[in-house]
């Protein structure tokens, strides 16, 4: 890589809940040539909708200094564009919009954010052709934005596009402007990223979780989602919404390896989990009815960790808590006051917003 110092700088505004610091660190382990950094603070993009050039001009005083040491600034947002694009750009500033993400796919936002990186990189490698139809290729224009789901799961560059980019790499050893690497180097990293995002997406898991597991990084968790298996669909949605708010849950579907005793795995992980949320969903039965989970909850209580009983919005009758949980304050999603999300995040993070 020589003496190259310029990195791709990742940032968000206050509307997109992904952890750019963890994503940048993971990308630096996965990519061989392209290097990434993370912006320390969110970048205020102003009011919606996003618009080019108006939004870019409004943030120029903020973005200009950041670009002195970076080749590209990618800002993720949940605000919509006035042209309904996923992303637009002004020179080496790109704002990517995940507006209405949950209407397009059930995949984690992290997968989409990394997917935006692959889109921008592929366009930098060759912007001469795009597919009007949704084929699953990274060069699909996505006029129909629901195609993003198939693209992330497929992780492909079609044969014709791959041949075209490889031919360009053979003709030129010039560096790419936005990624500070050669075409061949950018192509190698792109193919790796497409594979990685696809492998995670086909399992409907967070690509960041996959990368941390591969790296052997002992992961810290903000909250243990303790629940009854009958409420799994509701808890699955809660897990995704917590991740979008930059909370890292321990959720059995994402953390337990098939064929292994779950009790042993959870017992080893408990010291790295800061809080527990005791979730009651539409089934109406609490997880304490299961002997093993009851024992794990008592362990959190004994460690003086916050234990937060959570009633989801589709619960009917409020259940009777076991004696050891009755001292803890509920978070009730059936009520609007106090705001249940603020209450839950306060309980998990210790920070009141």
Buried (B, 14 or more C-beta within 10 A) or exposed (E): EEEEEBBBBBBBBEBBBBBBBBBBBBBEEBBEBBBBBBBEEBBEBEEBBBBBEEBBEBBEEBBEEBBEEBBBBBBBBBBBBEEEBBBBBBEBBBBBBBBEBEEBBEBBBBBBBBBBBBBBBBBBBBEEEBBEEBBBBBBBBBEEBEBBBBBBBBBBBBEEBBEBBBEBBEEEEEBBEBBBBBBBBBBBBBBBBBEBBBBBBEEBBBBBBBBBBEEEEEBEBBBBBBBBEEBBEBBBBBBBBBBBEBBBBBBBEBBBEEEEEEEEBBBEBBEEBBBBBBBBBEBBBBBBEBEEBBEBBBBBBEEEBBBBBBBBEEBEEEBEBBEBBEEBEBBBBEEEEEEBBEBBBBBBBEEEE
